[in-house]
Amino acid sequence: MSEMKQPDKKQETPEERARRLRKLKRRREEMKRRRRKAMILRAVLAGTVLAVLVGVIALIAGAVDRNSEKDKKKKEKKHEEIQVEMESVDIKNIIHLSFPTLVAVPETAFSQEDTQAAKTLDQMYVTVDEFNGILQQLYQNGYVLVDMEELVEKDAATGELKAKELKIPKGKKPLVLSQQNVNYDLSLSGQGFASKLILDGNGKLVNERVRLDGSVTTGDFDVVTCVNTFIENHPDFSHNGARGILGLTGYNGILGYRTSEYLGKTEENKYASRYGIFDTMQETEQVKPVIQALKDQGWKFACNGYGQISYHSELAKVEEDISLWKAQVESLVGETDILMYPQGRDISGWNGYSRENEIYKYLKEQGFTFFCSQDMSDFGTQLTTEYFRCNYRNLDGYRMYQDLYQGTEYFKGIVDFQEIYDQTRPSVAKNESEQ
């Protein structure tokens, strides 16, 4: 066969070849750019997926940790509930201790030139250090503060009083604490006592005290502030937030504030010559936040009478005194159903109150349900459908002296004064000289 003749291949010109090579180069660069974009996109997607996975894992781990922590706390709480067995309080076994204002500076009170005044202060008052020592012993001996008003309740149907079931940790002993005449009497000025309760810059209750040189200092110088600090360090000393009862008189104002109307005048004001007259309206405004702070902490107010007269008296005198208290004290602190008898003297014997007793009838009409009087013979409570009596032992310098040197043993098994009795007291020197 004859060989077929192939068509001649067209030869590309140099210009065509240059164009072809440029086109091929552009195509290759485009492909490279696409591959780079694809790699970046895959990297971003991979990072996002990884971040999501890490977040999910963290959430799961956190939830597991929280659940684990919750389970741990539940187990701990359950363990504590198992460990702390509770028992009901027997109101017949309530101990009620009542204190006076505390001596903040013993050397000022007991070493003053007026020896008779020093002896009086020795008998009537307890020092801050002694009080703190008493709190420590009460705590160590298993006592726990309870709210007296939580011991009884009114029957919803009849309105009659009945015992309320209050439970405290088994082995603990219920304690009611009170303070009498919390007014920071002007007659005690300059003798080593606090001058008032105030709120410091942080809103904390502290006592103000005026030094002999006229400068002012603050600190824990009386019952309220000492108890508050003790509870901060020993929260289990207070059951359900209980604090104590503050018996308020009115003749010198309340809580160190001169709110009594007559203190703003010169007439019948025995303090005017020494202290001048007070701006009673301003004093009234200043005490209000202090009152609220005390209420918020769990402190209760009681009527301690306006002028410290005995209620074992004529009805007309009692009515006048209560009227003054309600007008000048209750108007500031609010209603209270607790009466701490002025001078600690009850209006009746332990047989109980009767509606035939006109003073009791009047006091009930004024809204009082809880009655507290001084009784050193025994701790006593009395519950009827109308009232609850919870007598107290007043713990002052004289009572401590009696227990230490006269063997009265009023506080045996409760507090031992041997280690806490202030050795700078005049009574210590007296006792040593008699031996």
RODO-2510 file (C-alpha; in nm, 4 decimals, decimal comma):
residues 435
     n   res          X          Y          Z
     1     m     0,0000     0,0000     0,0000
     2     s     0,1174     0,3323    -0,0677
     3     e     0,2044     0,5296     0,2494
     4     m    -0,0526     0,7951     0,3463
     5     k     0,0822     1,1413     0,3651
     6     q     0,0378     1,3097     0,7096
     7     p    -0,0719     1,6706     0,7109
     8     d     0,1971     1,9130     0,8044
     9     k     0,1879     2,0221     1,1795
    10     k     0,1450     2,3903     1,2156
    11     q     0,4375     2,5557     1,3748
    12     e     0,3442     2,8086     1,6566
    13     t     0,5003     3,1433     1,6381
    14     p     0,7118     3,2825     1,9275
    15     e     0,4285     3,5176     2,0211
    16     e     0,1801     3,2290     2,0378
    17     r     0,4174     3,0238     2,2466
    18     a     0,4679     3,3143     2,4917
    19     r     0,0890     3,3590     2,5225
    20     r     0,0444     2,9851     2,5851
    21     l     0,3087     2,9808     2,8557
    22     r     0,1611     3,2878     3,0245
    23     k    -0,1828     3,1277     3,0193
    24     l    -0,0455     2,8050     3,1666
    25     k     0,1331     3,0007     3,4391
    26     r    -0,1859     3,1865     3,5326
    27     r    -0,3769     2,8580     3,5481
    28     r    -0,1153     2,7070     3,7783
    29     e    -0,1149     3,0177     4,0082
    30     e    -0,4969     3,0054     4,0258
    31     m    -0,4847     2,6399     4,1254
    32     k    -0,2281     2,7223     4,3961
    33     r    -0,4517     3,0008     4,5318
    34     r    -0,7509     2,7668     4,5433
    35     r    -0,5491     2,5033     4,7248
    36     r    -0,4292     2,7628     4,9806
    37     k    -0,7901     2,8809     5,0389
    38     a    -0,9048     2,5258     5,0800
    39     m    -0,6275     2,4559     5,3324
    40     i    -0,7111     2,7728     5,5305
    41     l    -1,0822     2,6873     5,5321
    42     r    -1,0117     2,3329     5,6484
    43     a    -0,7852     2,4702     5,9234
    44     v    -1,0530     2,7169     6,0395
    45     l    -1,3195     2,4468     6,0391
    46     a    -1,0917     2,2122     6,2272
    47     g    -1,0136     2,4820     6,4891
    48     t    -1,3806     2,5640     6,5307
    49     v    -1,4751     2,2014     6,5722
    50     l    -1,1923     2,1563     6,8228
    51     a    -1,2974     2,4641     7,0213
    52     v    -1,6577     2,3449     7,0317
    53     l    -1,5447     2,0029     7,1449
    54     v    -1,3246     2,1549     7,4165
    55     g    -1,6134     2,3776     7,5336
    56     v    -1,8543     2,0876     7,5446
    57     i    -1,6037     1,8780     7,7353
    58     a    -1,5456     2,1668     7,9814
    59     l    -1,9195     2,2114     8,0335
    60     i    -1,9644     1,8443     8,0940
    61     a    -1,6671     1,8380     8,3301
    62     g    -1,7974     2,1475     8,5133
    63     a    -2,1413     1,9986     8,5492
    64     v    -1,9874     1,6808     8,6813
    65     d    -1,7764     1,8797     8,9281
    66     r    -2,0773     2,0837     9,0426
    67     n    -2,2883     1,7788     9,0848
    68     s    -2,0040     1,6137     9,2658
    69     e    -1,9665     1,9171     9,4945
    70     k    -2,3418     1,9286     9,5558
    71     d    -2,3425     1,5603     9,6359
    72     k    -2,0479     1,6131     9,8678
    73     k    -2,2234     1,8985    10,0493
    74     k    -2,5448     1,6975    10,0729
    75     k    -2,3542     1,4102    10,2210
    76     e    -2,1763     1,6416    10,4659
    77     k    -2,5051     1,8072    10,5657
    78     k    -2,6710     1,4707    10,6057
    79     h    -2,3758     1,3556    10,8112
    80     e    -2,4037     1,6633    11,0330
    81     e    -2,7771     1,6078    11,0765
    82     i    -2,7067     1,2526    11,1768
    83     q    -2,4330     1,3628    11,4155
    84     v    -2,6282     1,6510    11,5820
    85     e    -2,9232     1,5045    11,7628
    86     m    -3,1837     1,7595    11,8692
    87     e    -3,4021     1,7602    12,1776
    88     s    -3,6923     1,9712    12,2976
    89     v    -3,6369     2,2458    12,5532
    90     d    -3,8085     2,2027    12,8882
    91     i    -3,9210     2,5534    12,9838
    92     k    -3,8912     2,4586    13,3504
    93     n    -3,5154     2,4303    13,3045
    94     i    -3,4549     2,7711    13,1510
    95     i    -3,1706     2,9722    13,3030
    96     h    -3,2095     3,3485    13,2821
    97     l    -2,9070     3,5649    13,3690
    98     s    -2,9380     3,9419    13,3766
    99     f    -2,6506     4,1893    13,3773
   100     p    -2,6042     4,5598    13,4497
   101     t    -2,4041     4,8015    13,2367
   102     l    -2,0393     4,6910    13,2188
   103     v    -1,7351     4,8700    13,3581
   104     a    -1,5024     4,9338    13,0652
   105     v    -1,2064     5,0748    13,2623
   106     p    -1,1766     4,9119    13,6082
   107     e    -0,8879     5,1312    13,7226
   108     t    -1,1012     5,4416    13,6644
   109     a    -1,4061     5,2950    13,8380
   110     f    -1,2400     5,1251    14,1348
   111     s    -0,9419     5,3518    14,2015
   112     q    -1,1132     5,6891    14,2010
   113     e    -1,0607     5,9344    14,4857
   114     d    -1,4226     5,9014    14,5938
   115     t    -1,3811     5,5704    14,7759
   116     q    -1,7512     5,5410    14,8536
   117     a    -1,8364     5,5747    14,4841
   118     a    -1,5747     5,3112    14,4053
   119     k    -1,7308     5,0705    14,6570
   120     t    -2,0754     5,1300    14,5075
   121     l    -1,9516     5,0551    14,1571
   122     d    -1,7748     4,7471    14,2925
   123     q    -2,1038     4,6069    14,4222
   124     m    -2,3316     4,7064    14,1369
   125     y    -2,1361     4,6325    13,8195
   126     v    -1,9390     4,3721    13,6237
   127     t    -1,6294     4,4562    13,4208
   128     v    -1,5910     4,3888    13,0479
   129     d    -1,3182     4,1304    13,1120
   130     e    -1,5293     3,9560    13,3748
   131     f    -1,8267     3,9472    13,1404
   132     n    -1,6209     3,8022    12,8567
   133     g    -1,4899     3,5413    13,0995
   134     i    -1,8464     3,4570    13,2003
   135     l    -1,9500     3,4151    12,8358
   136     q    -1,6553     3,1825    12,7767
   137     q    -1,7449     2,9675    13,0772
   138     l    -2,1129     2,9532    12,9798
   139     y    -2,0105     2,8393    12,6339
   140     q    -1,7694     2,5785    12,7657
   141     n    -2,0369     2,4512    13,0047
   142     g    -2,2749     2,3859    12,7176
   143     y    -2,5118     2,6815    12,7407
   144     v    -2,6712     2,8211    12,4267
   145     l    -2,8693     3,1441    12,3885
   146     v    -3,2391     3,1042    12,3122
   147     d    -3,5097     3,3591    12,2385
   148     m    -3,7544     3,3724    12,5307
   149     e    -4,0408     3,4552    12,2959
   150     e    -3,9730     3,1293    12,1076
   151     l    -4,0555     2,9240    12,4170
   152     v    -4,4304     2,9825    12,4052
   153     e    -4,6943     3,0531    12,1441
   154     k    -5,0581     3,1540    12,1218
   155     d    -5,3156     2,8966    12,0259
   156     a    -5,4604     3,0067    11,6926
   157     a    -5,8133     2,9102    11,7907
   158     t    -5,8360     3,0261    12,1515
   159     g    -5,5596     3,2851    12,1785
   160     e    -5,4347     3,1113    12,4912
   161     l    -5,0651     3,0638    12,5593
   162     k    -4,9058     2,7216    12,5433
   163     a    -4,5560     2,5797    12,5393
   164     k    -4,3906     2,5788    12,1992
   165     e    -4,1622     2,2970    12,0930
   166     l    -3,8183     2,4525    12,0628
   167     k    -3,5390     2,2089    11,9841
   168     i    -3,1699     2,2642    12,0541
   169     p    -2,8722     2,0285    12,0108
   170     k    -2,8851     1,7448    12,2598
   171     g    -2,6698     1,8095    12,5632
   172     k    -2,6965     2,1883    12,5318
   173     k    -2,8546     2,3998    12,8058
   174     p    -3,0967     2,6822    12,7183
   175     l    -2,9962     3,0292    12,8370
   176     v    -3,1879     3,3576    12,8297
   177     l    -2,9654     3,6631    12,8662
   178     s    -3,0771     4,0158    12,9455
   179     q    -2,9407     4,3550    13,0426
   180     q    -3,1135     4,6022    13,2692
   181     n    -3,1490     4,9784    13,2282
   182     v    -2,9639     5,0208    12,8983
   183     n    -2,9521     5,3996    12,8947
   184     y    -2,5851     5,4805    12,9774
   185     d    -2,6807     5,6900    13,2762
   186     l    -2,5311     6,0384    13,2829
   187     s    -2,4425     5,9893    13,6489
   188     l    -2,1830     5,7300    13,5397
   189     s    -2,0017     5,9707    13,3074
   190     g    -1,6273     5,9876    13,3679
   191     q    -1,6209     5,6732    13,5814
   192     g    -1,4992     5,4220    13,3241
   193     f    -1,8224     5,3339    13,1427
   194     a    -1,9302     5,3470    12,7790
   195     s    -2,1376     5,6496    12,6812
   196     k    -2,3558     5,5092    12,4027
   197     l    -2,4079     5,2536    12,1270
   198     i    -2,3230     5,3746    11,7782
   199     l    -2,2781     5,2432    11,4254
   200     d    -1,9238     5,2771    11,2951
   201     g    -1,8255     5,3558    10,9359
   202     n    -1,8863     4,9931    10,8369
   203     g    -2,2318     4,9791    10,9932
   204     k    -2,1111     4,7697    11,2877
   205     l    -2,2485     4,8263    11,6373
   206     v    -1,9763     4,9513    11,8708
   207     n    -1,9652     5,1391    12,1990
   208     e    -1,8405     5,4909    12,2268
   209     r    -1,6429     5,5829    12,5381
   210     v    -1,5202     5,9248    12,6451
   211     r    -1,1758     5,9178    12,8050
   212     l    -1,0832     6,1344    13,1032
   213     d    -0,8970     6,3717    12,8728
   214     g    -1,2133     6,4241    12,6660
   215     s    -1,1036     6,2178    12,3662
   216     v    -1,3378     5,9533    12,2297
   217     t    -1,2645     5,5886    12,1562
   218     t    -1,4813     5,3008    12,0340
   219     g    -1,4864     4,9283    12,0996
   220     d    -1,6623     4,6422    12,2783
   221     f    -1,7374     4,8120    12,6088
   222     d    -2,0801     4,6733    12,7049
   223     v    -2,3092     4,3713    12,6864
   224     v    -2,4377     4,4084    12,3288
   225     t    -2,1021     4,4509    12,1626
   226     c    -1,9298     4,1844    12,3743
   227     v    -2,2033     3,9296    12,2981
   228     n    -2,1983     4,0140    11,9270
   229     t    -1,8227     3,9621    11,9069
   230     f    -1,8420     3,6391    12,1046
   231     i    -2,1073     3,5014    11,8688
   232     e    -1,8964     3,6011    11,5672
   233     n    -1,6238     3,3763    11,7078
   234     h    -1,8621     3,1090    11,8407
   235     p    -2,1722     3,1016    11,6169
   236     d    -2,3093     2,7925    11,7905
   237     f    -2,3515     2,9935    12,1135
   238     s    -2,6632     3,1437    11,9536
   239     h    -2,9560     2,9163    11,8647
   240     n    -3,1561     3,0358    11,5648
   241     g    -2,9931     3,3795    11,5843
   242     a    -3,0944     3,4491    11,9447
   243     r    -2,9213     3,7377    12,1224
   244     g    -3,0687     3,8851    12,4397
   245     i    -3,3230     4,1198    12,5946
   246     l    -3,2448     4,4870    12,6510
   247     g    -3,4437     4,6408    12,9336
   248     l    -3,5025     5,0065    12,8509
   249     t    -3,5857     5,2806    13,0968
   250     g    -3,6619     5,6329    12,9817
   251     y    -3,5488     5,8824    13,2450
   252     n    -3,2079     5,9259    13,0771
   253     g    -3,3131     5,8432    12,7236
   254     i    -3,2180     5,5114    12,5624
   255     l    -2,8951     5,3492    12,4437
   256     g    -2,6949     5,6603    12,5331
   257     y    -2,9121     5,9019    12,3339
   258     r    -3,0813     6,1745    12,5382
   259     t    -3,4296     6,1361    12,3981
   260     s    -3,6227     6,2158    12,7187
   261     e    -3,8250     6,5315    12,6699
   262     y    -3,7223     6,6954    12,9979
   263     l    -3,3520     6,6725    12,9040
   264     g    -3,4226     6,9349    12,6388
   265     k    -3,5396     7,1807    12,9036
   266     t    -3,3957     7,3454    13,2136
   267     e    -3,7041     7,2965    13,4302
   268     e    -3,6872     6,9914    13,6584
   269     n    -3,3678     6,8826    13,4848
   270     k    -3,1027     6,7965    13,7436
   271     y    -2,8483     6,7315    13,4676
   272     a    -2,8782     7,0763    13,3075
   273     s    -2,6232     7,2462    13,5337
   274     r    -2,3507     6,9969    13,4393
   275     y    -2,4394     6,8872    13,0854
   276     g    -2,6595     7,1692    12,9616
   277     i    -2,9723     7,0880    12,7646
   278     f    -2,9834     6,8354    12,4826
   279     d    -3,1307     6,8581    12,1351
   280     t    -3,3757     6,5764    12,2017
   281     m    -3,5146     6,5805    11,8468
   282     q    -3,1664     6,5330    11,7014
   283     e    -3,0881     6,2613    11,9580
   284     t    -3,4109     6,0861    11,8598
   285     e    -3,3149     6,0825    11,4922
   286     q    -2,9641     5,9581    11,5698
   287     v    -3,0831     5,6609    11,7734
   288     k    -3,3207     5,5256    11,5085
   289     p    -3,0611     5,3433    11,2910
   290     v    -2,9090     5,1940    11,6078
   291     i    -3,2502     5,0600    11,7116
   292     q    -3,2974     4,9038    11,3690
   293     a    -2,9510     4,7456    11,3743
   294     l    -3,0261     4,5854    11,7113
   295     k    -3,3559     4,4475    11,5835
   296     d    -3,1887     4,3123    11,2699
   297     q    -2,9361     4,1238    11,4828
   298     g    -3,2027     3,9599    11,6973
   299     w    -3,1918     4,1746    12,0111
   300     k    -3,5291     4,2208    12,1810
   301     f    -3,6472     4,5260    12,3739
   302     a    -3,8282     4,5101    12,7058
   303     c    -4,0012     4,7700    12,9170
   304     n    -3,7896     4,8284    13,2282
   305     g    -4,0160     5,1080    13,3479
   306     y    -3,9601     5,4752    13,2763
   307     g    -3,8327     5,6062    13,6071
   308     q    -3,7162     5,2960    13,7961
   309     i    -3,9985     5,3070    14,0480
   310     s    -4,1121     4,9817    14,2058
   311     y    -4,4286     4,8401    14,0501
   312     h    -4,5084     4,6899    14,3877
   313     s    -4,6787     5,0230    14,4427
   314     e    -4,9994     5,2141    14,3882
   315     l    -5,1780     5,1624    14,0591
   316     a    -5,1764     5,5347    13,9802
   317     k    -4,7934     5,5478    13,9985
   318     v    -4,7600     5,2430    13,7759
   319     e    -5,0021     5,3896    13,5228
   320     e    -4,8100     5,7178    13,5127
   321     d    -4,4773     5,5378    13,4691
   322     i    -4,6038     5,3098    13,1907
   323     s    -4,7645     5,6061    13,0141
   324     l    -4,4326     5,7898    13,0109
   325     w    -4,2514     5,4794    12,8870
   326     k    -4,4941     5,4243    12,6038
   327     a    -4,4837     5,7903    12,4990
   328     q    -4,1052     5,8320    12,5077
   329     v    -3,9599     5,4836    12,4614
   330     e    -4,2129     5,2564    12,2922
   331     s    -4,2712     5,5324    12,0393
   332     l    -3,9077     5,4792    11,9321
   333     v    -3,8511     5,1037    11,9621
   334     g    -4,2003     4,9778    11,8815
   335     e    -4,4362     4,7646    12,0848
   336     t    -4,3003     4,4998    12,3179
   337     d    -4,4754     4,2305    12,5189
   338     i    -4,1842     4,1860    12,7629
   339     l    -4,1775     4,3555    13,1024
   340     m    -3,8634     4,3506    13,3154
   341     y    -3,9834     4,4795    13,6484
   342     p    -3,8092     4,8005    13,7606
   343     q    -3,5790     4,7246    14,0539
   344     g    -3,6439     4,3573    13,9783
   345     r    -3,9383     4,3507    14,2187
   346     d    -4,2419     4,1476    14,1167
   347     i    -4,5989     4,2497    14,1970
   348     s    -4,6997     3,9089    14,3271
   349     g    -4,5752     3,5927    14,4893
   350     w    -4,5069     3,2694    14,3045
   351     n    -4,8658     3,1552    14,3446
   352     g    -4,9393     3,3437    14,0266
   353     y    -5,1134     3,6532    13,9000
   354     s    -5,4834     3,7066    13,9363
   355     r    -5,7219     3,9321    13,7516
   356     e    -5,8154     4,0581    14,0951
   357     n    -5,4687     4,2158    14,1094
   358     e    -5,5412     4,5564    13,9588
   359     i    -5,1785     4,6211    13,8625
   360     y    -5,1492     4,2875    13,6800
   361     k    -5,4818     4,3555    13,5078
   362     y    -5,3537     4,6958    13,3950
   363     l    -5,0214     4,5537    13,2703
   364     k    -5,2022     4,2861    13,0696
   365     e    -5,4207     4,5542    12,9153
   366     q    -5,1007     4,7337    12,8082
   367     g    -4,9973     4,4270    12,6081
   368     f    -4,7467     4,2549    12,8352
   369     t    -4,7282     3,8758    12,8173
   370     f    -4,3742     3,8015    12,9403
   371     f    -4,2848     3,9046    13,2950
   372     c    -3,9321     3,8960    13,4389
   373     s    -3,8325     3,9721    13,7966
   374     q    -3,5274     3,9089    14,0121
   375     d    -3,5275     3,5859    14,2095
   376     m    -3,2073     3,4515    14,3631
   377     s    -3,3786     3,1635    14,5417
   378     d    -3,4265     2,9542    14,2319
   379     f    -3,4583     2,9714    13,8567
   380     g    -3,8270     2,9891    13,7921
   381     t    -4,0673     2,9855    13,5012
   382     q    -4,4425     2,9864    13,5145
   383     l    -4,6689     2,9378    13,2155
   384     t    -5,0430     2,9966    13,2190
   385     t    -5,2890     3,0586    12,9408
   386     e    -5,2388     3,4346    12,9947
   387     y    -4,8711     3,4942    13,0691
   388     f    -4,5195     3,3521    13,0947
   389     r    -4,2964     3,4400    13,3872
   390     c    -3,9222     3,3876    13,3484
   391     n    -3,7371     3,5122    13,6539
   392     y    -3,3689     3,5973    13,6452
   393     r    -3,0644     3,6031    13,8651
   394     n    -2,8930     3,9376    13,8446
   395     l    -2,5225     3,8879    13,8049
   396     d    -2,3321     4,1862    13,9425
   397     g    -2,0275     4,2557    14,1579
   398     y    -2,2083     4,1840    14,4835
   399     r    -2,3404     3,8471    14,3634
   400     m    -1,9944     3,7431    14,2488
   401     y    -1,8523     3,8478    14,5874
   402     q    -2,1187     3,6457    14,7686
   403     d    -2,0373     3,3321    14,5697
   404     l    -1,6623     3,3750    14,6187
   405     y    -1,6405     3,4827    14,9816
   406     q    -1,9734     3,4054    15,1460
   407     g    -2,0490     3,0616    15,0042
   408     t    -2,3938     3,1451    14,8645
   409     e    -2,3337     2,9283    14,5559
   410     y    -2,6014     3,1110    14,3576
   411     f    -2,4168     3,0277    14,0369
   412     k    -2,2662     2,6925    14,1296
   413     g    -2,2368     2,4694    13,8241
   414     i    -2,3021     2,7639    13,5957
   415     v    -2,0093     3,0030    13,6382
   416     d    -1,6968     2,9895    13,8580
   417     f    -1,5799     3,3415    13,9412
   418     q    -1,2495     3,2330    14,0937
   419     e    -1,0408     3,2979    13,7840
   420     i    -1,2256     3,5970    13,6430
   421     y    -1,2985     3,8192    13,9470
   422     d    -1,1135     4,1488    13,9003
   423     q    -0,8410     4,1717    14,1632
   424     t    -0,8429     4,5520    14,1613
   425     r    -1,1910     4,5588    14,3160
   426     p    -1,2140     4,7247    14,6591
   427     s    -1,3929     4,4135    14,7826
   428     v    -1,0793     4,2057    14,7241
   429     a    -0,8760     4,4282    14,9552
   430     k    -1,1610     4,4285    15,2064
   431     n    -1,1810     4,0512    15,2112
   432     e    -0,8037     4,0144    15,2482
   433     s    -0,7988     4,2570    15,5411
   434     e    -1,0718     4,0594    15,7168
   435     q    -0,8830     3,7326    15,6927
***
